[in-house]
Amino acid sequence: GIGITPTLSLVLNYAGKKRINVVWACRDPGLVEYILHKIDIGAITKKSYAFIFYTGTRELALPKDLPSNIFIFTGRPHLEHTITGIVTAIHSGDGLPEEIYEAQEKIANAPFQQRMKVALSRVVEIYNKDEMFEYAVEETEKAAAAAVAEDPVPESDGTIDTAPLDDSDPETAPLLFSPDEVPEGQVSLKGLDSMISEFLGGIGEYSRSDIEALFHEIDSDGSGFIDRDEFDDFIGMITTESRTLSDSQHELLSAMERSMDVRRSSIDSSVHRSTHNNILGNDTTIRYMQNLLKYSEGDNPLEDWSIFYCGGSNEIAQILREVTSKYNIDFAVEKFDW
């Protein structure tokens, strides 16, 4: 809970000097959202991980694109798994957070159109384009139905009056339509946006104008909707271009594959999923730690690691004492019982 305040102060004080991985359990959605929106945890912990275990009931309103080294899970942590997962990823070098963070920065610095086309060239090798198009159609229909339910369509012209999000060209395709305006089996701007979020989650941030520009490139006849032929022509063009990627584009593709892997992991409880299946910790990471100590030949391979607990739960403090004692890791507690 509120123990995040002194923890973040500690992280800021040691930023760039030490790895400080943060494990935070909290049930207050407002507090989690405030921290994520107001503090760039990803930047100050770019050589570390930040695990947030959310135990509240309301769905979180998360930033559009969380840094790759921040993970949000629903439910309480299994502390031994979590600790051994972090230590194993960093000690083995198989999951260094700075590599994930640097990959994401590389993506963020590339133009949206380039990111999109490079990512699509890889995604079409993984997903069936029928599946992608059908998803976009379904999301188009859902968005239209939901918009009408929230704000009935005026009788004057049948369209939903939506306030512009920016100063973009007023002739650009609107995000929302009434159901009777949506041609069967075609995709709106909203449907395309939803498809990108679902299938290309590793492309980084993009703006309304970015998605509009892409939409108009695909919507070759200017109808305001993407039909199947237009979608297939666009995918065909992307597939052809992917055969002649430059070195810089291959480098970008490598970074994006790593970022997209973050979202394709098998950890179902995570809102933002792990690049490595073991990063949350499991019996494999426990065995790794046990073997590390067993074959250390008298030295303590974990002497550089320590755990600092900021909180008032005696139960958690006791679990951490047991775990740190088991792995010969230093432990300290900062309680709020002054």
Secondary structure, 3 states (H helix, E strand, C coil): CCCHHHHHHHHHHHCCCCCCCEEEEECCHHHHHHHHHHCCHHHHCCCCCEEEEECCCCCCCCCCCCCCCEEEEECCCCHHHHHHHHHHHHHHCCCCHHHHHHHHHHHHCCCHHHHHHHHHHHHHHHCCHHHHHHHHHHHHHHHHHHHHHHCCCCCCCCCCCCCCCCCCCCCCCCCCCCHHHCCCCCECHHHHHHHHHHHCCCCCCCCHHHHHHHHHHHCCCCCCCECHHHHHHHHHHHHHHHHHCCHHHHHHHHHHHHHHHHHCCCCCCECCCCCCCCCCCCHHHHHHHHHHHHCCCCCCCCCCCEEEEECCCHHHHHHHHHHHHHCCCEEEEECCCC
